[in-house]
Amino acid sequence: MKPSRWASLIHSPKNMNMIIVGAGEIGRHLASVLSQQGHVISVIEKSEAMAAELEQAIDCKVIHGNGASVRDLVEADVGECELFLSLTSSNTANMMSASMAKSMGVGRVICRVHPGLQREEWLFDFKGHFGIDHIFSSERIAAIELAKYVRNPDSLVVEELARGKIELQQVRIGEGSSANGTSLKKIGTPRGIRVAVVTRKGQDFVPDADTVLQFGDVVMIFGEPRKLRDFSSKLQGRHAAGQRLKVVIFGGNEYGFCLAQMLESLDCDVRILEKDRNLCDQLADRLVNTTIICADATMVANLEEEQVSEADFFIAASLGDEDNVMSCLQAHTLGVGSCLTLIHRADYAAAISGSGRHLGIKAAVSPREATRREIQRFITTDRYHVLEEFDAALLLEIRVGKGSIAAGHMVKEVEWPSGVVLVGQLRGVQADLPGPDDFLHAGDHLYAVVAKPALKAFAKLLAD
């Protein structure tokens, strides 16, 4: 069964008080959706015209002001705020307002940044320095969504955890798979991979070592993306693809650049078609294994000249929705195997995703909607975030409390309740699947699949 992605709403015991700074594309979309869900929203927007327009369109409190102004934060009821979202296009403005909100007592603050800053997180702890709970880039989130279809075209569901260091895949056991009729302990799960949930005839359960997999079972596996590739193929009963996928990206903006970076590391032959000569020169300096072609991908003659028809994937990632759709249609007509597109309007993206396959478009990704889903998991007053919900289990993200039973102990020393599978551990910028001899430190973020009857006991082990 496909999981419900944003199940945190189910677990939120009440509507939340939120402040959104910035009413651009992302902020306006979030304010609209969240106010419709019944949350109490205050929006701070520096543009008088945009603030006036938003006030007429959405049921929320709108303040024409500055998110880094103490006066404006107080007017937005920062003292009552439970979730603060800083979503302008300025790194400086977002980090400053988020840091101020945290210092003024807000429980959770989330900050949007340029993808360039997010790429530097391994060099500097921006979150710790500014007191920010979560940093994200809408461009990178959208690129991740697009990359999932290329990395795992045969998987039913693909998600990433722990800053992309750990991946979740959902695959079906094939009739000719060596795993068919074999117990998990005999399959020989590689080090660094977990089998966490099995769905059989519509029913989910958390398996143990003696669970015997059967043809048709849908199995959820976790691990480092590269390691999952071969194991996923083994479960499905097919050979891992030996040849490199050919991917053509239309657009050399930040969306295209982030996507190319991800695909470079996944044994793909990547080409970017970009008509701006200066941008092409910058891309050539920044991307090592990507071919940059200065050409307009909206012209079918250029697609033919660059032999786009030989590509396995054509991904339209320009800033224009119409150009993206039309270039995909042209690429499909030329014979490209799969076409993906970026659509900035969330309603258009939903429509194209629903009917686009008839036009040769496998999927459409909306940066606004992808960002909303990223933020939705923080909309809960529980100690943990529910990332996915299944019939019998939850996929959780939870912080190890300072005075908790588990803190300072090795994984094997903790008496975990039956039905718990640890699938990720995030400490600062380091992420991995925890093994029996790994220590749990206060402040670590754990990812776990937890059977619903075990939830209370599991949370108690990690509580302060």
N, C-alpha and C positions, 0 to 999 in steps of 0.2 A: 504494500500500500504506500502511495506517495505521502510523505509527511506534510503536515501543515506548517509552513515555514515560519510564520510569525505568531506562534502560539503564546507569546508572552502576554498578549492582550487578554487571553483567557485567565491568566494567573494574576492580573492586576486587580487588586481588591477594590479599587476606587479610581475615579478619574483623577488625573494629575494636574497640578499647576505648572505651566511651562512658560518660558520666555524664549522667543526667537529673535535674534538680532540679524537683520537683513531680509528684505522682501523681494529678492531677485527671483530667478526661476526656481531655485531649490527651496528657498525660504517660503515663497508664496505657496508652492505646491504642498509643502509640509503643513503650513498653517491651515490651509483649506481642508486637508484630509484629517488632521488631528482635531480641528474644531468640530468637524462632522462626527467624529467618534465621541464627542462629549467632553473632551479635555478643556480646561480653562487656559486659554492662550492669550499672551500679551506679545505684541510685535513691536520692535523698535526699528525704525527705518529713517535714514538720514535724508532721503529724497522726499520733499513735501508732496510732489505730485503722486509718487508711488504710494506714499502713506495714505493720501486721500482716496486713491483708487481702491486700495486694499480695504479700507474702512467700510466702503460701500459694498464690497463684494463678499466679505467674509465676516462671520459672527465671532469677532474677537476684539480685544482692546488694542488699538493702534496708537503708537506714540511717535510723533515726528521728532527724532532726536538722535543721540549718539550712544551706541552700546557701551562705550568706555566712559560715559559720564555717570558719576555717582548719583546725581540728581535724577537723571532719566531712568537709571536702574531702580531707584527707590520708587519712582512714579509707576514703574512696571511691576511693583510689588515683589521685589527680589527677596524680601524676607519670607514670603510665602512660596517661593519657587522651589520645585522639586527636581526639575530638569531644565537645564539651560543649554540652548543651542545657538552657537555663534556661527552664522552661515553667510557672511558677506564674501566678497571676492578678494578681500585683503587679508593676508596672513597676519600682519601686525595688528590690525583692528580686531580680528577674531581671537587671537591669543591674549591680547590685553583685556578684552571684555570678559573672556572666559575665566582668566586668572582672577580678575576683580570679583566676578560672581562667586567663585570658589571661596575667596577670602571673606566674602560677605555672608557665607553660610549655606550656599546652595549645595545640595547633596551630590548631584551628578552634573558635570559640565562636559559638553561635547563641542569640538572645534573642527570646522572645515579648514583645510589648508590646500595650498597648491601642491600638486604631486611631487614637484622638485624638493619641497621641504620634507615631505613624507619619506622620500628616498634617502634622506640624511638622518633618519631616526636611529640608524645603527651607529652613527657617530656621536649623537647627542640625545640625551633623554629630555625631549621637549615636554613630555607629559609630566615627568617628575619636577622639572624646573618651574613650570608654570602652574602646577597643581591641576592639570586637566585629566579627566578620566578617559577620554577617547578622542583620538585624532583620526580624521579620515580625509580622503580626496575623492570627490565625486567622479573625477576622470578615471582614477585607478579602479574604483568600484565597478564602473561601467566596463572597463577593459577586462577585468576579471570575469565578469558575466559573459562577455564575448569569447574569452579564451577557453572557458569551460567546454564549449561545443567543439572546439578544435582538439583539446587535450583528450577528451573522453567521449567521442561521438557515439559510442555504443552503451554508455552508462545511462541508467534511468534518471538518476539524480546526482549532481555533483555540487558540493559546497566546500568552502575553505574555512579553516579555523586557524587561530593563533597566527595572525598576520600572514596567512598564506603558506606557513611552514608545514601545516598538516591539512590533509584533504579528506573529505568524506565522499565515498562513491557508493552507489546502490546498483548492484548488478544481478542478473538472473542466472541461476545455475543451468547450464546447457545440458542437453541429453547426452552428448558425447564427452562431457567434462569428466576429468579424473576425480573431481570432487563429488560427483553424483554417487550416492550410496556410501560415502566415506565420512568418518567422524572427524571433527576439527583437529583432534590431537594427532590423527594419522595423515592429515593433509600436509602438515608441515608448514604452518604459517610462518613466513619469513620474519626475522627480527625487525621490530619497528612497525609491524602491521597488526591491527586488531580487527577481529570479526565481532561486531557488537550487537547487531539486531538481525534476526531472521524473520521474514514474513512468509508464512505458509498457509495457503488457502484463505487469504485475507486476514489471518491472525498473526500479530507480532509477538515475539518473545525474545528474551535475552538468552543466548545460548551458553552452554558450558563446554568443556573439552570433550565430553562424550556425545554431544549433539551430532547426529548424522544428517548431512545435507542431502537433499533430494532434488531431482529434476523439477524445475519450475520454481524452486525457492528463490525469493528475492533477498539478497544478503547485503547488509551494510558494512562496509570496511573502511578503516581509517589508517592513515599513514602518510609518509612523505610522498609527494606526487609522483616522483620518478619510480619509487619502489612499488607503488600501487599498479603501475601500468602492466607489468608482467603477471602479477597475481590476479588482477582483474581478468586478464585474458585467459588464465588457467581456469578460473571459476566458470567462465562463460564457455569454455571448451573450444577456444580458437587460439591460433598462434598470434603472438604479439606482432604488430606491424613492423616489418623490418626496414621498409623504405621510408624516407623522410617525406613528410607531408609538404605540399607546396601551397603556400598561403600568399594571397595578394591583398594588401590593405589599401583602401582608397582614403587618403587623408593623412597628412604628416603632422597634425596638431597634437596636443597632449594625449588625446584619446588614442590616436594611431601610434604615437611613440611608446606609451605605456604598454599597449598591446604587443607591439613588436618586441620590446624588451622581454616580455613574458614568454613569447613564442620562440625567441632565439634560444632560450635555455631548454627547450623541449624538442630538440632535433627537428625543427621545421626549417624549410627553405622559405625565407620571408622576403617579399618585395613590397615597397611602399610606392604608390603613385601619388605624386604631389606636384601641382603646377607652379607653386611659388618657388622660384630659384633660390632665394635667400634661405628659405626654410629647408630646402633640399640640402644646401651646404651644411646647415647646422646639424641635420639628421645624420649626414655622412660622417661628421666628426664624433657623434655621440653613440651611434650604433655600429657594432663591430661586424656582426654577421648578417646584416640586412642590406639588400640591394635597394638603393634609392634611385627612382626613375622620375625625372622631371617631365610630367605629362598630365594632361587633363583627363581624368578617368570618366568624365561624363560624356566623352566623345567616343562612339563605338569604334571609330577608325583607330584610335590609340589603344583601345583594348585588344583589337585584332592584331595590331603591330607588335604589341608586347606579349602576344600568345597567352592571353589570360585564360583561354579555353582549356589549357593544360593544368590549371590550378585545381587543387582539391577543395579549397575554400576561397571565396571572394568576400571580403569584409568591408563594408562601407562605413567609414568612421569620420566623415567630414562633418562640418557644423551645420550643413543644410539638409533638412529632412527630405525634401523633394529630390535633391541630387542623389542622396543615398539610395532612395527607393528606385529611381530610374536607372542608376548604374548597376544595381543588383539585377533588375529586369534584363538589362543588356547583357550582363555577364551570364545569366542563366540561359538566355537565348543562344549565346556562343558555346554553351556546353559545360560551364563550371559545375562541379559536383554539388556543392552546397554554398548558399549565399546567406550571409548574416548582415544585419544592418543596425546602425545606431539611429534611434528616433527620439528626438528631444521632447516632443509632446507625449506625455504618458498615455493619453487616450488614443492617440494614433498608434502608439507602440502596441497597445493591447489589441487593437483591431487587426494590425498586420500580423501579430503573432498568432491570432486566431484563424486567419484566412490566408496568410501569406504563402503557405506551402503550395497553394494552387498556382502561385506566381513564381515559384522557385525560391522563395525566401524562407529559410529554415526557422529563423527566429529574429525578433526585433527587441532591442534592449533600450530602455529609457533611462538616462542618467538620473532623472528626477525620481522615478519609481524605484530604481536600484538603491538610491540614497535613502528613500523613505524606509525600505526594508532593512537597510543597515541600522537605522536609528530606532526602528520599531522595537528591537529587542531590548532597548534600554527603558522602554515605557512600562515599568513594573516597579512596585514597591517591595517586591520580594528581595531576599539577599542574593538570589541567583537569577541569571537570565536564562529563560527557556529558548533555546535556539531552534529546536524542532520538537514536535510532539507526535508520538505514535499511539497506537491503541493501548499498548501495555507499558510503554517506557517514554522517557524524556531525554533529550540531549541537552545538557546543562553547561553553562559556564558559571563557575563559583570561585570566590576568593578564599584562600586559606587564612582563617582568622589568626590573629596574633596569639591568643590564649587558647587556641583550639586543641582538641585531643590529637589531631594529626600532625600539627606543626612540630618540626624538629625530629620527626621519625621517618624511617624508610617506609616505602610503600608496603613492603611485606610485613612490617611490624604493626600495621593498622588492621583492626578486625573489621573489614568492610562487610556490609550486609550483603546477603545473596541478591544477585541481580544488578550488580554494579560493575561496569567496565570503564576503567580510566583510559581515555583516548587522546589526551593532550595535556601538556604542562607548559605554561608560559611564565618565564621569569625575566623581567626586563625586556630585552630584545632577543633572548634565547628561547627557543621552543623545541619540544621533542615529545615523543610518546614515552611516558614514564614506565620504567621497568621496576622489578621487585626491589632492587638495591638502590634506587634513586631516592634522595631525601626530599621531603616536602617542607618548604620554608614558609613562614608567615609572609603573606603578600603575594605568593604564587597564585596564578590563575589556573584552575584545573578545568578540563573539559571531560565530561563523563556521560555515558549512557546509563540511566538509572531506571530500573523497573519501578513503576509507580508505588507499589507497596513499600519499597525501600527508601523512598524520597525523604521522609522525616528523619530516619536514622542516619542516612548519608549526610544530610545538611547539618545534623547535630555534631558529627565528627569534625566538621570544618568551621563551626561557629565560634566566635570569640568567647 
